[in-house]
């Protein structure tokens, strides 16, 4: 075991240690410029997905809004509550500024990766769609790169399909035990049964569950934060000045100054919004949309909600409180919890626990679908998918019931680093295709088309599934 841990430790050092974060930042800037600052050009259009008329005629598919909520359910989690607190503690208030910056460039990265996942999606026998980086590599780069697609699928299953659900189960059980004194076995059993009910219902039931859970959890958390902000409205200008001055090195809150702020802000921001990791495209490809860019815009909005809105809520709650001590050694969740209690009283600790429970449950559902999607690329055997569902339920229960069991999933972060590098390599190679698809969308809008429609016949040189767009062509 020690030998394996050392190997994965080296992989983690070679990815997250020094290579991946600068790569993600530079690549995000390149995509922002290369797409003509698409996240700004179509910012207003992002809000269209929230309209009530966002419906699909096919009951076996999911809508753009449902895909948005599923992806938000995966992106939003401990990083928004604990991760932000850790970033501020270790990097100072300036870390928040750099989280905002990485989210802005990450919006372009997410748009690109999710658009390409839509371009190369495949219609299944039941009418649903499957896609994501593995299929994007296979059909976009060709059969010669099947080995790269398989490497991505294996890493996705290891990190998101196996490792992270155990950690999320552990988070749920720990929060329930600390707040309500609930036995880990009881929490684990309830969580496992709930997970089984959702995952055995397929992507449609997953989407319907997230369509309810995600808005509730986000609104509860944002509502608490807004109450705190309104109560301390006079501090807002000073908080902004503190964030910016610390971020740019005009004042130092922790050891390391501006360097610590940049390092913590970028790292925590990337872990939170997942832009460039290739996870969200697996869900984005399942959406029934008229044009691939439409879903890209929607998933760009997901990054905005995750970091600019929800992470900022956590940051303001902490920075406005009296419990924040720069450089202190404190657990992230505890700091956020103590800050809320400082503002609103002890009852808010229970609301935060509820938010953590909902965040973790939606993340388990999301992580399951990523693993299932990757496994379906490797083998179409129904028995394999059935076995994976049972394995996931066992992993969730193990993670919840045994506090130290999650230590065996030490490979999760290194595998996530590998799949991120594979995804970014594929995006670079397929960027010319993205430019063509984006140009098609832009030209339709300029010609007066309110809702552009993707016509695969306009791209005869690409390996596309025309049946995935047949209904759009006829409409």
C-alpha positions as CSV (number, residue, x, y, z in Angstrom):
1,X,0.0,0.0,0.0
2,X,2.8,2.4,0.9
3,X,4.4,1.8,-2.6
4,X,1.1,2.6,-4.3
5,X,0.6,5.7,-2.3
6,X,4.1,6.9,-3.2
7,X,3.4,6.3,-6.9
8,X,0.1,8.3,-6.8
9,X,1.8,10.9,-4.7
10,X,4.3,11.5,-7.5
11,X,1.5,11.7,-10.1
12,X,-0.2,14.2,-7.9
13,X,3.0,16.3,-7.6
14,X,3.5,16.2,-11.3
15,X,-0.1,17.4,-12.0
16,X,-1.6,19.5,-9.2
17,X,1.9,20.2,-7.7
18,X,3.2,22.5,-10.4
19,X,2.0,21.8,-13.9
20,X,-1.8,21.7,-14.0
21,X,-2.8,25.0,-12.3
22,X,-0.6,27.3,-14.5
23,X,-1.7,25.3,-17.5
24,X,-5.4,25.7,-16.7
25,X,-4.9,29.5,-16.1
26,X,-2.9,30.1,-19.3
27,X,-5.2,27.8,-21.4
28,X,-8.3,29.7,-20.0
29,X,-6.8,33.0,-21.1
30,X,-6.0,31.6,-24.5
31,X,-9.6,30.3,-24.9
32,X,-11.0,33.7,-23.7
33,X,-9.0,35.6,-26.4
34,X,-9.4,32.9,-29.0
35,X,-13.2,32.9,-28.7
36,X,-13.5,36.7,-28.8
37,X,-14.3,36.9,-25.0
38,X,-17.3,34.7,-25.5
39,X,-18.2,34.6,-21.8
40,X,-18.8,38.4,-21.9
41,X,-20.5,38.5,-25.3
42,X,-23.1,36.0,-24.3
43,X,-23.4,36.8,-20.7
44,X,-27.0,38.1,-20.9
45,X,-27.9,35.0,-23.0
46,X,-26.9,32.7,-20.1
47,X,-30.0,33.7,-18.1
48,X,-32.3,32.4,-20.8
49,X,-31.9,28.9,-19.5
50,X,-33.8,29.8,-16.3
51,X,-37.0,30.6,-18.2
52,X,-39.9,28.3,-17.6
53,X,-40.3,27.3,-21.3
54,X,-37.1,25.3,-21.2
55,X,-38.7,22.0,-22.1
56,X,-37.8,18.9,-24.1
57,X,-40.3,17.0,-26.3
58,X,-38.5,13.7,-25.6
59,X,-39.1,12.2,-22.2
60,X,-35.9,10.2,-22.5
61,X,-33.7,13.3,-22.7
62,X,-33.0,16.1,-20.3
63,X,-33.4,19.8,-20.8
64,X,-30.6,22.5,-20.9
65,X,-31.9,23.7,-17.5
66,X,-31.8,20.2,-16.0
67,X,-28.2,19.8,-17.3
68,X,-27.4,23.1,-15.7
69,X,-28.7,22.0,-12.3
70,X,-27.0,18.6,-12.5
71,X,-23.7,20.2,-13.2
72,X,-24.2,22.9,-10.5
73,X,-25.0,20.1,-8.1
74,X,-21.6,18.6,-8.9
75,X,-19.6,21.8,-8.9
76,X,-21.2,23.2,-5.7
77,X,-20.0,21.4,-2.6
78,X,-17.3,21.5,0.0
79,X,-15.2,23.8,-2.1
80,X,-17.8,26.5,-1.7
81,X,-18.1,26.2,2.0
82,X,-14.8,24.8,3.4
83,X,-12.6,25.5,0.4
84,X,-13.3,29.3,0.4
85,X,-12.7,29.5,4.1
86,X,-9.3,27.7,3.8
87,X,-8.3,30.0,0.9
88,X,-9.1,33.1,2.9
89,X,-7.4,31.8,6.0
90,X,-4.2,30.8,4.2
91,X,-4.1,33.3,1.4
92,X,-5.9,36.3,3.0
93,X,-8.9,38.2,1.6
94,X,-7.0,38.7,-1.7
95,X,-7.6,35.0,-2.5
96,X,-11.2,35.9,-3.2
97,X,-10.2,38.2,-6.0
98,X,-8.1,35.5,-7.7
99,X,-11.0,33.1,-7.3
100,X,-13.1,35.6,-9.3
101,X,-10.4,35.9,-11.9
102,X,-10.0,32.2,-12.5
103,X,-13.8,31.8,-12.6
104,X,-14.0,34.4,-15.4
105,X,-11.4,32.6,-17.6
106,X,-12.9,29.3,-16.5
107,X,-16.3,30.3,-18.0
108,X,-14.6,30.3,-21.4
109,X,-13.0,27.0,-20.8
110,X,-16.2,25.4,-19.7
111,X,-18.0,26.8,-22.7
112,X,-15.4,25.2,-25.0
113,X,-15.3,21.8,-23.4
114,X,-19.1,21.5,-23.1
115,X,-19.7,22.7,-26.6
116,X,-17.4,20.1,-28.0
117,X,-19.0,17.4,-25.9
118,X,-22.3,18.4,-27.5
119,X,-20.9,18.3,-31.0
120,X,-19.7,14.7,-30.7
121,X,-22.5,13.3,-28.6
122,X,-24.2,10.1,-29.6
123,X,-27.9,9.1,-29.5
124,X,-28.6,5.9,-27.6
125,X,-31.2,3.2,-28.3
126,X,-33.6,4.7,-25.7
127,X,-33.4,8.1,-27.3
128,X,-31.1,9.7,-24.7
129,X,-27.7,11.1,-25.4
130,X,-24.2,10.3,-24.2
131,X,-21.0,12.3,-24.7
132,X,-18.1,13.8,-22.9
133,X,-14.3,14.0,-23.3
134,X,-13.9,10.2,-24.0
135,X,-16.3,10.2,-26.9
136,X,-15.1,13.7,-28.0
137,X,-11.5,12.2,-28.2
138,X,-12.7,9.1,-30.0
139,X,-14.8,10.8,-32.6
140,X,-13.0,14.1,-32.8
141,X,-9.4,12.9,-33.0
142,X,-10.0,9.5,-34.5
143,X,-9.5,5.8,-33.6
144,X,-5.8,6.3,-33.3
145,X,-6.5,8.1,-30.0
146,X,-8.7,5.5,-28.5
147,X,-6.0,4.7,-26.0
148,X,-6.2,8.4,-24.8
149,X,-10.0,8.1,-24.5
150,X,-9.7,4.9,-22.5
151,X,-7.1,6.6,-20.2
152,X,-9.5,9.4,-19.6
153,X,-12.5,7.1,-18.9
154,X,-10.4,5.0,-16.4
155,X,-9.3,8.1,-14.5
156,X,-12.8,9.5,-14.5
157,X,-14.2,6.3,-12.9
158,X,-11.4,6.2,-10.4
159,X,-11.7,9.8,-9.3
160,X,-15.3,10.8,-9.7
161,X,-17.0,7.4,-9.8
162,X,-15.3,5.7,-6.9
163,X,-13.2,8.1,-4.7
164,X,-15.3,11.2,-4.4
165,X,-18.6,9.5,-3.5
166,X,-16.8,8.0,-0.5
167,X,-15.6,11.4,0.6
168,X,-19.1,12.9,0.1
169,X,-20.7,10.2,2.2
170,X,-18.1,10.9,4.9
171,X,-19.0,14.6,4.8
172,X,-22.7,13.9,5.1
173,X,-22.3,11.5,8.0
174,X,-19.8,13.7,9.8
175,X,-22.1,16.8,9.5
176,X,-25.1,14.9,10.7
177,X,-23.2,13.3,13.6
178,X,-21.7,16.7,14.8
179,X,-24.9,18.7,14.4
180,X,-27.6,16.2,15.4
181,X,-25.8,13.3,17.1
182,X,-27.0,10.9,14.4
183,X,-25.2,7.6,14.1
184,X,-23.0,7.3,11.1
185,X,-24.6,3.9,10.3
186,X,-28.1,5.4,10.2
187,X,-27.0,8.3,8.0
188,X,-25.0,5.9,5.8
189,X,-28.1,3.6,5.4
190,X,-30.4,6.5,4.5
191,X,-27.9,8.0,2.1
192,X,-27.3,4.7,0.4
193,X,-31.0,3.9,-0.1
194,X,-31.6,7.4,-1.4
195,X,-28.6,7.1,-3.8
196,X,-29.8,3.8,-5.0
197,X,-33.3,5.1,-5.7
198,X,-31.9,8.0,-7.8
199,X,-29.2,6.2,-9.8
200,X,-31.3,3.2,-10.7
201,X,-33.7,5.7,-12.4
202,X,-31.2,6.8,-15.0
203,X,-30.2,10.3,-16.1
204,X,-33.8,11.4,-16.2
205,X,-34.4,10.7,-12.5
206,X,-31.0,12.2,-11.7
207,X,-31.9,15.3,-13.5
208,X,-35.4,15.5,-11.9
209,X,-33.8,15.1,-8.4
210,X,-31.2,17.8,-9.1
211,X,-34.0,20.1,-10.5
212,X,-35.4,20.1,-7.0
213,X,-32.4,19.6,-4.7
214,X,-30.0,22.1,-6.3
215,X,-32.3,25.2,-6.3
216,X,-33.3,24.5,-2.7
217,X,-29.8,24.1,-1.4
218,X,-28.5,27.1,-3.3
219,X,-31.4,29.3,-2.3
220,X,-31.1,28.3,1.4
221,X,-27.4,29.1,1.4
222,X,-27.6,32.3,-0.7
223,X,-30.6,33.6,1.4
224,X,-28.5,33.2,4.7
225,X,-25.6,35.0,3.1
226,X,-27.8,37.8,1.7
227,X,-29.3,38.4,5.2
228,X,-25.8,38.7,6.6
229,X,-24.8,41.1,3.8
230,X,-27.8,43.3,4.3
231,X,-27.2,43.4,8.0
232,X,-23.7,44.6,7.4
233,X,-24.3,46.6,4.2
234,X,-22.1,49.4,5.4
235,X,-19.0,47.1,5.4
236,X,-19.3,46.3,1.7
237,X,-17.1,49.0,0.3
238,X,-14.4,48.3,2.9
239,X,-14.6,44.5,2.2
240,X,-14.1,45.1,-1.6
241,X,-11.1,47.4,-0.9
242,X,-9.6,44.9,1.5
243,X,-10.0,42.1,-1.1
244,X,-8.5,44.1,-4.0
245,X,-5.6,45.7,-2.0
246,X,-4.6,42.3,-0.6
247,X,-4.9,40.7,-3.9
248,X,-2.6,43.2,-5.6
249,X,-0.1,43.4,-2.8
250,X,-0.9,46.8,-1.4
251,X,-1.4,45.3,2.0
252,X,-0.5,41.9,3.5
253,X,-2.8,39.8,5.6
254,X,-0.8,36.6,5.8
255,X,2.7,35.4,5.3
256,X,3.5,35.2,1.6
257,X,1.4,38.2,0.8
258,X,0.3,38.5,-2.8
259,X,1.9,35.2,-3.7
260,X,-0.2,33.3,-1.1
261,X,-3.4,35.1,-2.3
262,X,-2.8,34.1,-5.9
263,X,-1.8,30.5,-5.1
264,X,-4.8,29.9,-2.7
265,X,-7.3,31.7,-4.9
266,X,-6.4,29.9,-8.1
267,X,-6.2,26.5,-6.5
268,X,-9.4,26.7,-4.6
269,X,-11.2,28.3,-7.5
270,X,-10.2,25.6,-9.9
271,X,-11.2,22.8,-7.4
272,X,-14.5,24.5,-6.9
273,X,-15.7,25.2,-10.4
274,X,-14.0,22.3,-12.2
275,X,-13.6,24.2,-15.4
276,X,-11.2,22.4,-17.7
277,X,-11.3,19.1,-15.7
278,X,-13.7,17.5,-18.2
279,X,-16.3,16.5,-15.7
280,X,-19.2,18.8,-16.6
281,X,-19.1,17.9,-20.3
282,X,-20.3,14.4,-19.5
283,X,-23.6,16.0,-18.3
284,X,-23.7,18.8,-20.8
285,X,-23.6,16.2,-23.7
286,X,-26.8,14.6,-22.3
287,X,-28.9,17.8,-22.8
288,X,-31.4,18.1,-25.7
289,X,-30.5,21.5,-27.3
290,X,-30.8,23.2,-30.7
291,X,-27.1,24.1,-31.0
292,X,-24.0,22.9,-29.2
293,X,-23.0,26.5,-28.3
294,X,-26.3,26.9,-26.4
295,X,-25.2,24.2,-23.9
296,X,-21.7,25.7,-23.8
297,X,-23.2,29.0,-22.7
298,X,-25.4,27.3,-20.1
299,X,-22.4,25.5,-18.6
300,X,-20.4,28.7,-18.6
301,X,-23.2,30.1,-16.5
302,X,-22.7,27.2,-14.1
303,X,-19.2,28.3,-13.4
304,X,-20.5,31.9,-12.7
305,X,-23.1,30.6,-10.2
306,X,-20.6,28.3,-8.5
307,X,-17.8,30.8,-7.9
308,X,-18.9,34.4,-8.5
309,X,-22.2,33.9,-6.6
310,X,-21.9,31.0,-4.1
311,X,-18.2,31.2,-3.2
312,X,-18.6,35.0,-2.9
313,X,-21.4,34.5,-0.4
314,X,-19.1,32.4,1.8
315,X,-16.3,34.9,1.5
316,X,-18.4,37.9,2.5
317,X,-20.0,36.0,5.5
318,X,-16.5,35.2,6.8
319,X,-14.9,38.6,6.1
320,X,-17.8,40.4,7.8
321,X,-17.5,38.3,10.9
322,X,-15.4,38.7,14.1
323,X,-14.3,35.1,14.0
324,X,-12.0,35.4,11.0
325,X,-8.3,35.3,11.9
326,X,-5.8,35.4,9.0
327,X,-3.4,32.5,9.1
328,X,-5.2,30.6,11.9
329,X,-5.3,26.8,11.9
330,X,-9.0,26.1,11.7
331,X,-11.2,23.7,9.8
332,X,-12.9,25.3,6.8
333,X,-16.4,24.2,7.5
334,X,-16.0,25.2,11.2
335,X,-14.9,28.7,10.2
336,X,-17.9,29.2,7.9
337,X,-20.2,27.8,10.5
338,X,-18.8,30.0,13.3
339,X,-19.1,33.0,11.0
340,X,-22.8,32.4,10.4
341,X,-23.4,31.8,14.1
342,X,-21.6,35.1,14.8
343,X,-24.0,36.9,12.5
344,X,-27.3,35.1,12.9
345,X,-27.1,33.0,16.0
346,X,-26.8,29.3,16.8
347,X,-29.7,28.1,14.8
348,X,-27.9,28.9,11.5
349,X,-25.4,26.0,12.3
350,X,-28.3,23.6,11.6
351,X,-29.2,25.4,8.3
352,X,-25.5,25.1,7.2
353,X,-25.5,21.5,8.1
354,X,-28.6,21.0,5.9
355,X,-26.9,22.8,3.1
356,X,-23.8,20.6,3.5
357,X,-26.1,17.5,3.3
358,X,-27.8,18.7,0.2
359,X,-24.5,19.7,-1.4
360,X,-22.9,16.4,-0.7
361,X,-26.0,14.3,-1.9
362,X,-26.2,16.2,-5.2
363,X,-22.5,15.7,-5.7
364,X,-22.8,11.9,-5.1
365,X,-25.5,11.8,-7.8
366,X,-23.4,13.8,-10.2
367,X,-20.3,11.8,-9.5
368,X,-22.2,8.6,-10.1
369,X,-23.4,9.8,-13.5
370,X,-19.8,10.7,-14.5
371,X,-18.6,7.2,-13.6
372,X,-21.5,5.5,-15.4
373,X,-21.0,7.6,-18.5
374,X,-17.3,6.6,-18.6
375,X,-18.1,3.0,-18.0
376,X,-20.6,3.0,-20.8
377,X,-17.9,4.2,-23.2
378,X,-15.7,1.3,-22.1
379,X,-18.3,-1.4,-22.3
380,X,-22.0,-1.5,-23.3
381,X,-22.8,-4.5,-21.1
382,X,-25.8,-3.8,-18.8
383,X,-24.3,-6.1,-16.2
384,X,-21.3,-3.8,-15.9
385,X,-23.5,-0.8,-15.2
386,X,-25.6,-2.7,-12.8
387,X,-22.5,-3.8,-10.9
388,X,-21.2,-0.3,-10.8
389,X,-24.5,1.0,-9.3
390,X,-24.2,-1.6,-6.5
391,X,-20.5,-0.8,-6.0
392,X,-21.3,2.9,-5.7
393,X,-24.0,2.2,-3.0
394,X,-21.4,0.1,-1.0
395,X,-18.8,2.8,-1.4
396,X,-21.2,5.5,-0.1
397,X,-22.1,3.5,2.9
398,X,-18.5,2.6,3.6
399,X,-17.5,6.3,3.4
400,X,-20.3,7.3,5.7
401,X,-20.1,4.6,8.3
402,X,-16.3,4.4,8.7
403,X,-14.6,7.8,9.2
404,X,-11.1,6.6,8.3
405,X,-12.2,4.4,5.3
406,X,-11.8,7.3,2.9
407,X,-8.0,7.1,3.4
408,X,-8.0,4.1,0.9
409,X,-9.1,6.5,-1.9
410,X,-5.8,8.4,-1.9
411,X,-5.7,8.0,-5.7
412,X,-8.6,10.3,-6.4
413,X,-6.9,13.7,-6.6
414,X,-3.9,12.3,-8.8
415,X,-6.3,10.7,-11.2
416,X,-8.3,13.9,-11.5
417,X,-5.1,15.6,-12.4
418,X,-4.3,13.1,-15.1
419,X,-7.8,13.4,-16.6
420,X,-7.6,17.2,-16.6
421,X,-4.4,17.1,-18.6
422,X,-5.9,14.6,-21.1
423,X,-9.0,16.8,-21.4
424,X,-6.9,20.0,-22.0
425,X,-4.7,18.2,-24.6
426,X,-7.8,17.2,-26.5
427,X,-9.3,20.6,-26.3
428,X,-6.2,22.2,-27.8
429,X,-6.3,19.7,-30.7
430,X,-10.0,20.3,-31.3
431,X,-10.0,24.1,-30.8
432,X,-10.3,24.7,-34.6
433,X,-13.5,22.7,-34.7
434,X,-14.8,24.8,-31.8
435,X,-14.1,28.0,-33.7
436,X,-16.1,26.7,-36.7
437,X,-19.1,25.8,-34.5
438,X,-18.9,29.1,-32.7
439,X,-18.7,31.0,-36.1
440,X,-21.8,29.1,-37.2
441,X,-23.7,30.2,-34.1
442,X,-22.5,33.8,-34.4
443,X,-23.5,34.1,-38.0
444,X,-27.0,32.8,-37.4
445,X,-27.5,35.4,-34.7
446,X,-26.2,38.1,-37.0
447,X,-28.6,37.0,-39.7
448,X,-31.5,37.5,-37.3
449,X,-32.1,33.9,-36.1
450,X,-33.2,34.2,-32.5
451,X,-32.4,30.6,-31.6
452,X,-29.7,29.1,-33.9
453,X,-30.0,25.5,-35.0
454,X,-27.1,23.2,-35.6
455,X,-27.1,21.5,-39.0
456,X,-24.5,18.6,-39.1
457,X,-24.7,18.6,-42.9
458,X,-22.7,21.9,-42.7
459,X,-19.8,19.9,-41.2
460,X,-19.4,16.9,-43.6
461,X,-15.8,16.3,-42.6
462,X,-16.6,15.6,-39.0
463,X,-17.6,12.3,-37.4
464,X,-21.0,13.4,-36.1
465,X,-24.1,11.5,-35.2
466,X,-26.7,13.1,-37.5
467,X,-29.5,11.3,-35.6
468,X,-28.7,13.3,-32.5
469,X,-29.7,16.4,-34.4
470,X,-32.4,15.0,-36.7
471,X,-35.3,16.6,-34.8
472,X,-33.5,19.9,-34.8
473,X,-33.0,19.7,-38.6
474,X,-36.7,19.0,-39.1
475,X,-38.0,21.8,-36.8
